[in-house]
Amino acid sequence: MGTDQVLLHRFVISELTAAGLDRDRLIRETGLPDWTMAGEDVHLPSTTFSRLWEIGEHGLADPDVALNVARRYKLSSLGLYDYLFSTAPTLGAGLATCGPYVAAVTTNHRFELIAENDSEVTLYLDMITGEGRGRDLTQLWGLAAVLSRARQVATRPVVPLRVMLRQHAPSKLDTFTEVFGTTAIEFDAPVDAMTFRSSDMDIPLTSSDPMLAAVLQPLAEALPPPPPLAEAWPDRVAAALADALADGNVSLERVARRLATSPRTLQRRLMESGTTWRNELSRARSARLAEADGPLTRSRQAELLGYADAGSLRRAARRWSGPAYGFRTDRPA
């Protein structure tokens, strides 16, 4: 089970209380022990943080509660994690601290800052365990809070090129466009992420402090590594491959586009998960062929498996050293 630093709960509870909710009731309904609201900083089950957002949304009758709290984020609320960001020299260097040191605040999330190409950089946010409305609100908070934090110390405006959210589109988009600063927001996306211009990574931070950063570095290095994402990306790739095969046009480039990432990043994510593009493609093709009913001609096999024609299928099978997917390589077309 993932855990979240109680500093997260304390900040959100203080903001929800300021918005009009009863503090004691919030703590009680979230299931938090009273002693966690003061004293030692501890990690609590991540389910409590998601539950806190659900209670806040319901109590305030505000579907945008996570965005509204995030835009009021106060730098230093998360201690070491905030100081690692704010003492960095540039926006890119600050965002680069999100991933390696995320365990300072949560073991249920993982940030990754990926250079997609020469002109774009994407900050991905993955949740290890979570579902439903609590998950949507927590992810919204995570992305919007990072953006709010950056804007407080950047020397010029920080506006994402686009925002991708796995949640369904809300009935009203006003708060989303106000908080993210763009109308380029994709809902029902395969990932939760924000894409920036590569040039934005060079924006200086007014809070840069090389001496303090050097003092904090040993503390940062002592943190546990970010949580693994052993299953998240293979599952997403499998779903995207199934759709691509059904459309009759499958390739690394097309699947990467479906997942709102680059081919290189997709391959790296699969490698981190202990698999490869070729393995996942073979697995998807085998699954699709197994679902087919009755005897299949070579041409129909090629169609099901995403090949241009029977000849392409035959050549692929030979490259893979003999029979594959339950057919004979010497069978006539």
C-alpha positions as CSV (number, residue, x, y, z in Angstrom):
1,M,0.0,0.0,0.0
2,G,1.3,3.5,-0.9
3,T,1.8,6.2,1.7
4,D,1.7,10.0,1.8
5,Q,3.5,12.4,4.0
6,V,1.2,13.9,6.6
7,L,2.4,17.4,5.5
8,L,0.2,16.9,2.5
9,H,-2.9,16.3,4.7
10,R,-2.1,19.2,6.9
11,F,-1.9,21.7,4.1
12,V,-5.0,20.5,2.4
13,I,-7.0,20.4,5.7
14,S,-5.9,23.9,6.5
15,E,-7.1,25.1,3.1
16,L,-10.4,23.2,3.3
17,T,-11.0,24.6,6.8
18,A,-10.3,28.1,5.5
19,A,-12.9,27.4,2.8
20,G,-15.5,26.7,5.4
21,L,-15.4,23.0,6.4
22,D,-15.1,21.9,10.0
23,R,-11.5,20.9,10.8
24,D,-12.3,18.2,13.4
25,R,-14.9,16.7,11.2
26,L,-12.5,16.5,8.3
27,I,-9.9,14.8,10.4
28,R,-12.5,12.4,11.8
29,E,-14.2,11.5,8.5
30,T,-10.8,11.0,6.7
31,G,-9.8,8.5,9.4
32,L,-6.7,10.4,10.6
33,P,-5.5,10.0,14.2
34,D,-5.6,13.4,15.9
35,W,-1.9,13.2,16.9
36,T,-0.8,13.3,13.2
37,M,-1.9,16.9,12.9
38,A,1.1,18.1,15.0
39,G,4.5,16.9,16.0
40,E,6.4,14.2,14.1
41,D,6.1,14.1,10.3
42,V,4.8,10.6,9.4
43,H,3.6,8.8,6.3
44,L,-0.1,7.7,6.3
45,P,-1.9,5.3,3.9
46,S,-2.5,7.0,0.6
47,T,-6.2,6.1,0.8
48,T,-6.6,8.8,3.5
49,F,-5.3,11.5,1.2
50,S,-7.6,10.5,-1.7
51,R,-10.5,10.2,0.8
52,L,-9.7,13.8,2.1
53,W,-10.2,15.1,-1.5
54,E,-13.5,13.3,-1.8
55,I,-14.8,14.7,1.5
56,G,-13.6,18.2,0.5
57,E,-15.4,18.1,-2.9
58,H,-18.6,16.9,-1.3
59,G,-18.5,19.2,1.7
60,L,-17.9,22.3,-0.4
61,A,-20.0,21.2,-3.3
62,D,-17.0,22.1,-5.4
63,P,-15.9,19.8,-8.2
64,D,-12.8,22.0,-8.8
65,V,-11.7,21.7,-5.1
66,A,-8.3,20.2,-6.0
67,L,-7.5,23.0,-8.5
68,N,-8.7,25.7,-6.2
69,V,-6.5,24.4,-3.3
70,A,-3.5,23.9,-5.6
71,R,-3.6,27.4,-6.9
72,R,-3.2,28.6,-3.3
73,Y,-0.2,26.4,-2.7
74,K,2.3,27.8,-0.3
75,L,5.9,27.2,-1.1
76,S,7.7,25.3,1.8
77,S,4.5,23.5,2.8
78,L,6.2,20.2,1.9
79,G,9.5,21.0,3.6
80,L,12.6,19.3,2.0
81,Y,10.7,18.5,-1.2
82,D,9.9,22.2,-1.8
83,Y,13.3,23.4,-0.8
84,L,15.0,21.0,-3.3
85,F,12.9,22.6,-6.0
86,S,13.2,26.2,-5.0
87,T,16.9,26.3,-4.5
88,A,17.5,25.0,-8.1
89,P,18.9,27.5,-10.6
90,T,16.3,27.0,-13.3
91,L,12.8,25.7,-13.8
92,G,14.1,22.6,-15.5
93,A,16.5,21.9,-12.7
94,G,13.7,22.4,-10.2
95,L,11.3,20.1,-12.0
96,A,14.1,17.5,-12.3
97,T,14.0,17.1,-8.5
98,C,10.4,16.0,-8.6
99,G,11.1,12.5,-9.7
100,P,14.2,11.3,-7.8
101,Y,13.0,12.8,-4.5
102,V,9.3,12.2,-4.6
103,A,9.6,9.7,-1.8
104,A,10.0,12.7,0.5
105,V,6.3,13.2,0.2
106,T,4.7,10.0,-1.2
107,T,5.4,6.4,-2.1
108,N,2.3,6.2,-4.2
109,H,3.3,8.5,-7.0
110,R,6.1,8.9,-9.4
111,F,7.1,12.0,-11.4
112,E,9.2,11.8,-14.6
113,L,10.6,14.7,-16.6
114,I,11.1,13.5,-20.2
115,A,12.6,15.5,-23.1
116,E,10.3,14.3,-25.9
117,N,12.2,16.0,-28.7
118,D,14.2,19.2,-29.2
119,S,11.3,21.5,-28.5
120,E,9.1,19.8,-25.9
121,V,9.6,18.5,-22.3
122,T,6.8,16.6,-20.5
123,L,6.3,16.1,-16.8
124,Y,4.4,12.8,-16.2
125,L,2.6,12.0,-12.9
126,D,1.8,8.4,-12.3
127,M,-0.3,7.0,-9.3
128,I,0.7,3.5,-8.2
129,T,-2.5,2.6,-6.5
130,G,-5.8,4.5,-6.6
131,E,-9.1,4.7,-8.4
132,G,-12.3,6.6,-8.8
133,R,-12.9,10.2,-8.0
134,G,-10.3,10.3,-5.3
135,R,-7.7,9.4,-7.8
136,D,-8.8,12.1,-10.3
137,L,-8.7,14.8,-7.6
138,T,-5.4,13.7,-6.2
139,Q,-3.8,13.7,-9.7
140,L,-5.3,17.1,-10.5
141,W,-3.8,18.4,-7.2
142,G,-0.4,16.9,-8.0
143,L,0.0,18.6,-11.4
144,A,-1.6,21.9,-10.5
145,A,0.4,22.2,-7.3
146,V,3.7,21.7,-9.1
147,L,2.7,24.4,-11.6
148,S,1.6,26.8,-8.8
149,R,4.9,26.2,-7.0
150,A,6.9,26.9,-10.2
151,R,5.0,30.1,-10.9
152,Q,5.8,31.5,-7.5
153,V,9.5,31.6,-8.2
154,A,9.9,31.7,-12.0
155,T,11.2,34.9,-13.4
156,R,8.6,34.8,-16.3
157,P,5.2,33.2,-16.8
158,V,5.1,29.4,-16.9
159,V,2.3,28.1,-19.2
160,P,2.1,24.5,-20.4
161,L,1.8,23.8,-24.1
162,R,-0.8,21.2,-23.3
163,V,-2.2,19.3,-20.3
164,M,-3.2,15.6,-20.5
165,L,-5.6,14.2,-17.9
166,R,-6.9,10.6,-17.6
167,Q,-10.2,11.8,-16.0
168,H,-13.4,12.5,-18.0
169,A,-14.1,16.0,-19.1
170,P,-16.0,18.1,-16.5
171,S,-19.2,20.0,-17.4
172,K,-17.4,23.3,-17.0
173,L,-13.8,24.0,-18.0
174,D,-13.4,27.6,-16.6
175,T,-11.3,26.6,-13.6
176,F,-9.1,24.2,-15.5
177,T,-8.2,26.9,-18.1
178,E,-7.6,29.5,-15.4
179,V,-5.3,27.2,-13.3
180,F,-3.4,25.7,-16.1
181,G,-3.3,28.8,-18.2
182,T,-4.3,27.0,-21.4
183,T,-7.3,25.6,-23.3
184,A,-5.1,22.8,-24.7
185,I,-6.4,20.3,-22.2
186,E,-7.0,16.7,-23.3
187,F,-9.3,14.6,-21.2
188,D,-9.6,10.8,-21.2
189,A,-5.9,10.8,-22.0
190,P,-3.7,7.7,-21.4
191,V,-1.5,9.7,-18.9
192,D,-1.6,12.6,-16.5
193,A,1.0,15.0,-17.7
194,M,2.0,18.6,-18.6
195,T,4.1,19.4,-21.7
196,F,6.3,22.6,-21.7
197,R,8.5,24.2,-24.3
198,S,12.1,23.1,-23.9
199,S,13.1,26.8,-23.7
200,D,11.0,27.1,-20.6
201,M,13.4,24.8,-18.8
202,D,16.0,27.6,-18.8
203,I,13.7,30.1,-16.9
204,P,15.7,31.2,-13.8
205,L,14.2,30.9,-10.4
206,T,14.3,33.8,-8.1
207,S,14.7,31.5,-5.1
208,S,17.9,29.8,-6.4
209,D,20.3,29.2,-3.6
210,P,23.4,27.1,-4.5
211,M,24.8,27.0,-1.0
212,L,21.5,25.8,0.6
213,A,21.1,23.3,-2.2
214,A,24.5,21.9,-1.4
215,V,23.5,21.5,2.2
216,L,20.2,19.8,1.3
217,Q,21.8,17.4,-1.2
218,P,23.0,14.8,1.4
219,L,19.5,14.7,2.9
220,A,18.0,14.2,-0.5
221,E,20.4,11.4,-1.4
222,A,19.4,9.6,1.8
223,L,15.8,9.4,0.6
224,P,14.5,6.0,-0.7
225,P,14.3,5.7,-4.5
226,P,11.0,6.6,-6.3
227,P,8.4,3.9,-6.4
228,P,8.6,1.4,-9.3
229,L,6.0,1.3,-12.0
230,A,6.3,-2.3,-12.8
231,E,2.9,-2.9,-14.4
232,A,1.4,0.5,-15.3
233,W,3.0,1.0,-18.7
234,P,2.8,-2.6,-20.0
235,D,-0.9,-2.5,-19.2
236,R,-1.3,0.8,-21.1
237,V,0.7,-0.4,-24.0
238,A,-1.3,-3.6,-24.2
239,A,-4.6,-1.6,-24.4
240,A,-3.1,0.7,-27.0
241,L,-1.8,-2.2,-29.1
242,A,-5.2,-3.9,-29.0
243,D,-6.8,-0.7,-30.3
244,A,-4.1,-0.3,-33.0
245,L,-4.5,-3.9,-34.2
246,A,-8.3,-3.5,-34.3
247,D,-7.7,-0.4,-36.5
248,G,-5.4,-2.5,-38.8
249,N,-2.5,-0.2,-38.5
250,V,0.1,-0.9,-35.8
251,S,3.6,0.5,-35.3
252,L,5.7,1.8,-32.5
253,E,5.2,5.4,-33.7
254,R,1.4,5.1,-33.8
255,V,1.1,3.4,-30.4
256,A,3.4,6.0,-28.8
257,R,1.1,8.7,-30.3
258,R,-1.9,7.0,-28.8
259,L,-0.1,7.1,-25.4
260,A,0.8,10.8,-25.8
261,T,4.5,10.1,-25.7
262,S,7.5,9.5,-28.0
263,P,8.7,6.2,-29.3
264,R,12.0,6.5,-27.4
265,T,10.2,7.3,-24.1
266,L,7.8,4.4,-24.6
267,Q,10.7,2.0,-25.2
268,R,12.4,3.3,-22.1
269,R,9.3,2.9,-20.0
270,L,8.9,-0.7,-21.1
271,M,12.5,-1.5,-20.5
272,E,12.1,-0.1,-16.9
273,S,9.2,-2.5,-16.5
274,G,11.3,-5.5,-17.6
275,T,9.9,-5.9,-21.1
276,T,10.4,-4.6,-24.6
277,W,8.3,-3.3,-27.5
278,R,8.8,-6.5,-29.5
279,N,7.7,-8.6,-26.5
280,E,4.5,-6.6,-26.0
281,L,3.7,-6.6,-29.7
282,S,4.2,-10.3,-29.9
283,R,2.0,-10.8,-26.9
284,A,-0.7,-8.6,-28.3
285,R,-0.7,-10.4,-31.6
286,S,-0.9,-13.8,-30.0
287,A,-3.8,-12.6,-27.9
288,R,-5.7,-11.2,-30.9
289,L,-5.1,-14.4,-32.9
290,A,-6.3,-16.5,-30.0
291,E,-9.6,-14.6,-29.9
292,A,-10.4,-15.3,-33.6
293,D,-13.0,-17.8,-34.4
294,G,-12.6,-20.8,-36.7
295,P,-9.9,-21.6,-39.3
296,L,-8.0,-18.6,-40.7
297,T,-6.5,-18.1,-44.1
298,R,-3.0,-16.6,-44.3
299,S,-4.5,-13.3,-45.5
300,R,-6.9,-13.1,-42.6
301,Q,-4.1,-13.9,-40.2
302,A,-2.1,-11.0,-41.7
303,E,-5.1,-8.7,-41.3
304,L,-5.7,-9.6,-37.7
305,L,-2.0,-9.2,-36.8
306,G,-1.6,-5.8,-38.4
307,Y,0.5,-6.8,-41.4
308,A,0.1,-5.3,-44.8
309,D,-0.3,-8.6,-46.5
310,A,0.4,-12.3,-46.3
311,G,3.9,-11.9,-47.7
312,S,4.8,-9.5,-44.8
313,L,3.5,-11.9,-42.3
314,R,5.5,-14.8,-43.9
315,R,8.7,-12.8,-43.8
316,A,8.2,-11.8,-40.2
317,A,7.6,-15.4,-39.2
318,R,10.8,-16.4,-40.9
319,R,12.7,-13.7,-39.0
320,W,11.4,-15.1,-35.8
321,S,12.8,-18.6,-36.6
322,G,9.9,-20.7,-37.8
323,P,6.3,-21.2,-36.9
324,A,4.6,-18.5,-34.9
325,Y,1.1,-17.6,-33.7
326,G,-0.1,-21.1,-34.6
327,F,0.5,-21.2,-38.3
328,R,3.0,-22.9,-40.6
329,T,5.5,-20.8,-42.5
330,D,5.3,-23.1,-45.5
331,R,1.5,-22.9,-45.7
332,P,0.3,-21.5,-49.1
333,A,-1.4,-18.2,-49.2
